[in-house]
Amino acid sequence: MFETTSLTINKSAYQNNLKFIRQHIGEKVKFCSIVKGNAYGHGIAPFVAMAADCGVDYFGVYAADEAFEIKKTLTKNVSIMIMGMVAGESLHWAIANEVEFFVFDIEILEAAVEVAQSQNKKCIIHLDIETGMNRTGIERSDLRKVCNYVKAHQDHIYLKGVCTHYAGSESYVNHERVQQQIVNFNKAVEEISSYGLDPEYIHSACSAAMMNYPETMSNMVRVGIMQYGYWSNKETLIRYSDQVTEDSILDTSKALSRLLEWKTTVMSVKKVEKGEFIGYGNSYQAYNDMTIAVIPVGYSYGYTRALSNKGKVLIGGEEAPICGIINMNAMCVDITHIQNVQKGDEVVLIGHQDEKVITIASFCEMSNLMNYELLTRIPHNIPRTVK
């Protein structure tokens, strides 16, 4: 209501991305939309509502509060999978509401069964296997114990999936490590099957693995960054581009579309004389008599301070460079070269204006931060609107 900045999410761009992803994975592979990190900064509530309207019926989150937000937002029945910690009240809530979750050690499994028994329900689990990421996951040495426990408690356990995560499938420098993980995961799946357990889904592929190691797609993929219109990294795009032929359904220029636009307005316009310093300290000295615009967005809005004296915004269809240090709630930009800028004029932080564009990639190049990090830094309280 009183916000100085807002985000818009483009539904048709999302539909384009879904089309590309589904053409790549095929009809028999389940698509799971990963919406952790506030849907990668896009806003979990508006994003899942839009995605569900586009036919998405499976969502992956990292924590129970994100799963709760989806339950609160959607009226239609969808599957929700928690990939991180579930304990205490969140475990009781997840089982009561048939929310799925990863099991990465025997203690979680035992606690889940105890709660499921008390509710006379089944806990819906995915066995998370340690294959070489060395983060979370059931060790191969514990698989026998875990599988026997699952078999002994099938009245209160539904084994929905078996999964793992690869340690850097976006970069060929990790190729040998990822290949060994693939081998380790396949062996673990075979061992689990040998105990007579038959999970509905086998899943290990994220966005990068789906593109760079298509053999990992099994019968479900967990897609995060790509559904929002971003390649995992430049190397993944290059590796895909090398495979594109004249017969490809979509070329790389049309494959993915960014969903997010971030805008605000000009707060103030003022003159600065040559030689004067702008903002805090003396990092920027006016090169000439200048006109600057003050923009009511700063690092408390997730606009990284690392872009001080480096970044740019769009005003009047032109690039306006940031001059001086980005403050907590404001920044200054040089508009000397832009005619007739007025208070209240549109300012584009991310997105298009006339023929110009500011991308997340350009942020990364100037600030040495990943696209994931920049997106998830955008605060939850900035309003998001689907268009």
C-alpha positions in Angstrom: 0.0 0.0 0.0 2.8 2.4 0.9 5.7 0.7 -0.8 8.2 2.6 -2.9 9.2 -0.4 -5.0 7.5 -3.5 -6.5 8.1 -6.7 -8.5 6.1 -8.2 -11.3 6.1 -11.8 -12.4 5.4 -12.6 -16.1 3.1 -15.6 -16.4 3.5 -16.0 -20.2 7.3 -16.1 -19.6 6.8 -18.9 -17.1 4.6 -20.8 -19.5 7.4 -20.5 -22.1 9.9 -21.9 -19.6 7.6 -24.8 -18.7 7.2 -25.7 -22.3 11.0 -25.8 -22.9 11.6 -27.9 -19.7 8.8 -30.3 -20.5 10.0 -30.8 -24.1 13.5 -31.5 -22.7 12.4 -34.0 -20.0 9.7 -35.8 -22.0 6.2 -36.8 -21.0 7.1 -39.6 -18.6 9.2 -37.6 -16.3 7.5 -35.8 -13.4 8.2 -32.1 -13.0 8.8 -30.8 -9.4 8.9 -27.1 -9.0 11.5 -26.0 -6.4 10.3 -22.9 -4.6 12.7 -22.7 -1.7 14.2 -19.3 -0.9 10.9 -17.6 -1.3 10.6 -19.0 -4.8 14.1 -17.8 -5.6 13.1 -14.3 -4.6 9.9 -14.3 -6.8 7.6 -14.6 -3.8 6.4 -18.1 -2.8 2.6 -17.3 -2.5 2.1 -15.5 -5.9 4.5 -17.8 -7.7 2.9 -21.1 -6.6 -0.6 -19.7 -7.3 0.6 -18.9 -10.9 2.5 -22.2 -11.3 -0.6 -24.2 -10.1 -2.7 -22.3 -12.6 -0.2 -23.4 -15.3 -0.7 -27.1 -14.3 2.2 -27.6 -11.9 1.1 -30.0 -9.1 4.3 -30.8 -7.3 6.4 -28.4 -5.3 9.7 -28.7 -3.4 10.7 -26.5 -0.4 13.4 -26.6 2.1 11.5 -25.9 5.3 8.1 -26.5 6.8 7.2 -22.8 6.9 7.5 -22.7 3.2 5.3 -25.8 2.9 2.8 -24.1 5.2 2.7 -21.0 3.0 1.8 -23.2 0.0 -0.9 -25.0 1.9 -2.3 -21.6 2.9 -2.1 -20.2 -0.6 -3.5 -23.1 -2.7 -7.0 -24.6 -2.5 -6.3 -27.3 -5.1 -4.6 -30.5 -4.1 -0.9 -30.6 -4.8 2.1 -32.6 -3.6 4.6 -30.7 -1.4 8.0 -32.1 -0.5 10.3 -30.7 2.3 13.9 -31.2 1.4 15.5 -29.9 4.7 14.9 -30.2 8.4 11.6 -31.5 9.8 11.4 -31.9 13.5 9.2 -31.3 16.5 6.0 -29.4 15.7 6.8 -29.2 12.0 7.1 -33.0 11.8 3.7 -33.4 13.5 2.2 -30.9 11.1 3.8 -32.4 8.0 2.5 -35.9 8.7 -1.0 -34.7 9.7 -1.2 -32.7 6.4 0.3 -35.4 4.2 3.3 -33.3 3.4 6.3 -35.3 2.1 9.8 -34.9 3.5 13.4 -36.1 3.1 14.8 -38.6 5.5 18.5 -38.4 5.8 19.2 -40.4 8.9 17.6 -43.2 11.0 16.7 -40.8 13.9 14.4 -38.8 11.6 12.8 -42.0 10.3 12.2 -43.3 13.8 10.7 -40.0 15.0 8.5 -39.9 11.9 7.1 -43.3 12.5 6.4 -42.5 16.2 4.4 -39.5 15.2 2.6 -41.4 12.4 1.6 -44.1 14.8 0.2 -41.5 17.2 -1.9 -40.0 14.3 -2.8 -43.4 12.8 -1.4 -42.2 9.5 1.5 -42.9 7.2 4.4 -40.5 6.9 5.3 -39.9 3.3 9.1 -40.0 2.9 11.9 -39.7 0.4 15.1 -41.5 1.4 17.9 -39.0 0.8 21.1 -40.9 -0.1 24.7 -39.7 0.6 26.5 -40.2 -2.7 29.5 -37.8 -2.3 28.0 -34.3 -1.6 28.9 -34.8 2.0 26.1 -32.6 3.3 23.1 -34.7 4.3 22.1 -38.2 3.3 21.9 -41.8 4.5 25.3 -43.5 4.3 25.5 -46.6 2.3 26.6 -48.4 5.5 23.3 -47.6 7.1 21.1 -48.5 4.1 20.4 -52.1 5.3 19.2 -50.9 8.7 17.1 -48.1 7.1 15.5 -50.5 4.6 14.7 -53.1 7.2 13.1 -50.4 9.3 11.0 -49.2 6.4 9.9 -52.8 5.6 9.0 -53.4 9.3 6.9 -50.3 9.6 5.1 -50.1 6.2 1.7 -49.6 8.0 3.0 -46.1 8.9 5.5 -45.4 6.1 4.9 -44.6 2.4 8.1 -44.6 0.5 7.4 -41.9 -2.1 10.9 -41.5 -3.4 14.7 -42.1 -3.3 16.9 -39.2 -4.0 20.3 -37.5 -3.9 21.9 -34.2 -4.9 25.0 -33.6 -7.1 27.9 -31.5 -5.9 28.3 -29.1 -8.8 26.7 -30.6 -11.9 26.7 -27.2 -13.5 30.5 -27.2 -14.1 32.7 -29.7 -15.9 35.4 -29.3 -13.4 33.3 -31.4 -11.1 32.6 -34.1 -13.8 34.5 -37.0 -12.2 33.0 -36.3 -8.8 29.5 -36.1 -10.3 30.0 -39.3 -12.3 31.0 -41.1 -9.2 27.9 -39.8 -7.4 25.8 -41.2 -10.3 27.4 -44.6 -9.9 27.0 -44.5 -6.1 23.3 -43.5 -6.4 22.5 -46.2 -8.9 24.1 -48.8 -6.6 22.0 -47.5 -3.7 18.8 -47.6 -5.7 19.6 -51.2 -6.6 20.2 -52.1 -3.0 17.0 -50.5 -1.9 15.1 -52.4 -4.6 16.8 -55.7 -3.4 14.9 -55.3 -0.1 11.6 -55.4 -2.0 11.0 -51.6 -1.6 9.5 -49.9 -4.6 9.5 -46.1 -4.4 7.2 -44.1 -6.7 9.9 -41.7 -7.7 13.7 -41.9 -8.2 15.0 -38.3 -8.4 18.5 -36.7 -8.4 18.4 -34.2 -11.3 18.3 -30.5 -10.5 18.3 -27.8 -13.3 22.0 -28.3 -14.1 22.0 -32.1 -13.9 18.9 -32.2 -16.1 20.7 -30.4 -18.9 24.3 -31.6 -18.4 23.6 -35.2 -17.3 20.3 -36.1 -18.8 20.8 -39.7 -17.8 20.1 -38.6 -14.2 16.5 -37.6 -14.9 15.0 -41.0 -13.9 11.2 -40.4 -13.5 11.3 -37.0 -11.7 13.3 -33.8 -11.9 13.6 -31.1 -9.3 13.8 -27.9 -11.2 14.7 -24.6 -9.5 16.6 -21.8 -11.3 15.7 -22.7 -14.8 11.9 -22.4 -14.4 12.5 -18.8 -13.4 14.3 -18.1 -16.7 18.0 -18.5 -15.7 20.6 -21.0 -16.7 22.5 -22.5 -13.8 25.6 -20.8 -15.2 27.1 -19.7 -18.5 28.8 -23.1 -18.9 25.5 -25.0 -18.8 24.1 -22.7 -21.5 27.3 -23.2 -23.7 27.1 -27.0 -23.2 23.4 -26.9 -24.3 24.1 -24.6 -27.2 26.7 -27.1 -28.6 23.9 -29.7 -28.8 21.4 -27.4 -30.6 20.7 -28.4 -34.2 18.5 -27.0 -36.9 15.9 -29.6 -35.9 15.8 -28.3 -32.3 12.3 -27.3 -31.2 13.6 -24.2 -29.4 16.9 -22.3 -30.0 18.8 -21.0 -27.0 17.7 -17.4 -27.5 14.1 -18.4 -27.0 14.6 -21.3 -24.6 14.2 -19.4 -21.3 12.5 -16.1 -20.5 13.1 -14.2 -17.2 9.9 -13.8 -15.2 10.9 -11.0 -12.9 10.9 -7.2 -13.3 11.8 -4.9 -10.4 10.7 -1.2 -10.6 10.5 1.9 -8.5 10.2 5.7 -9.2 12.4 8.8 -9.0 12.3 10.3 -5.5 14.1 13.5 -6.2 16.1 15.3 -8.9 18.9 17.7 -8.1 21.9 19.6 -9.5 25.5 18.9 -8.3 28.4 21.2 -9.1 31.6 19.9 -10.6 34.1 18.8 -7.9 31.4 18.1 -5.3 31.2 14.6 -3.7 28.0 12.6 -3.9 26.7 10.6 -1.0 28.7 9.2 1.9 32.5 9.6 1.9 34.5 10.6 -1.1 34.1 7.6 -3.4 32.4 9.6 -6.2 33.3 13.2 -7.2 31.2 15.0 -9.8 33.2 14.9 -13.1 31.3 18.0 -14.3 28.2 19.9 -13.4 25.7 17.0 -13.0 22.1 16.2 -12.6 21.3 13.3 -10.3 18.2 11.4 -9.4 17.7 9.9 -5.9 16.1 6.4 -6.0 14.2 5.1 -2.9 15.9 1.6 -3.0 19.0 0.6 -1.1 20.8 -2.4 0.3 18.0 -3.1 2.9 15.8 -3.9 -0.2 18.3 -6.5 -1.4 20.0 -4.2 -3.8 23.6 -5.1 -3.1 26.0 -2.4 -1.9 28.6 -4.1 -4.1 27.1 -2.2 -7.0 28.1 1.2 -5.6 29.7 3.2 -8.4 29.3 0.2 -10.7 25.6 -0.6 -11.3 23.0 1.1 -13.4 19.3 1.5 -13.7 17.0 2.5 -16.5 15.2 5.9 -16.7 13.6 7.3 -19.8 14.9 4.3 -21.8 18.5 5.2 -21.0 21.1 3.7 -18.6 21.7 5.8 -15.5 24.9 4.8 -13.7 24.9 4.6 -9.9 27.1 7.4 -8.4 28.3 7.1 -4.9 27.7 4.5 -2.2 24.4 2.7 -2.1 22.7 3.6 1.2 20.4 1.5 3.3 17.3 3.0 1.7 18.4 5.0 -1.3 21.0 5.5 -4.0 21.9 8.2 -6.5 22.2 7.8 -10.2 23.6 10.1 -12.9 20.9 11.5 -15.2 22.9 14.3 -16.7 22.6 12.8 -20.2 18.9 12.1 -19.9 16.4 14.8 -20.8 13.3 15.9 -18.7 13.5 13.4 -15.9 10.8 14.2 -13.3 10.0 13.1 -9.8 7.7 10.0 -10.1 9.2 8.8 -13.4 9.6 5.0 -13.7 12.9 3.5 -12.8 13.7 -0.1 -13.8 16.1 -2.0 -11.6 15.7 -5.4 -13.3 13.9 -5.7 -16.6 13.1 -3.8 -19.8 12.5 -0.2 -20.6 12.1 0.7 -24.3 15.1 -1.0 -26.0 17.3 -1.3 -23.0 17.4 -4.1 -20.4 19.0 -4.7 -17.0 19.6 -8.4 -16.2 20.5 -10.4 -13.2 23.5 -11.6 -15.2 24.7 -8.0 -15.4 24.4 -7.7 -11.6 26.5 -10.8 -11.2 29.2 -9.6 -13.5 29.5 -6.3 -11.6 29.2 -7.6 -8.1 30.7 -11.1 -8.3 27.6 -12.7 -6.8 25.6 -15.6 -8.1 22.2 -15.1 -9.6 20.7 -17.4 -6.9 22.1 -15.1 -4.2 21.0 -11.9 -5.7 17.4 -13.1 -6.3 16.9 -14.6 -2.8 18.2 -11.4 -1.2 15.1 -9.5 -2.4 13.0 -9.0 0.8 9.8 -10.8 1.3 7.8 -7.6 2.0 8.3 -6.1 -1.4 5.0 -6.7 -3.2 4.9 -9.1 -6.1 2.2 -9.1 -8.8 1.6 -11.7 -11.5 0.8 -10.2 -14.9 
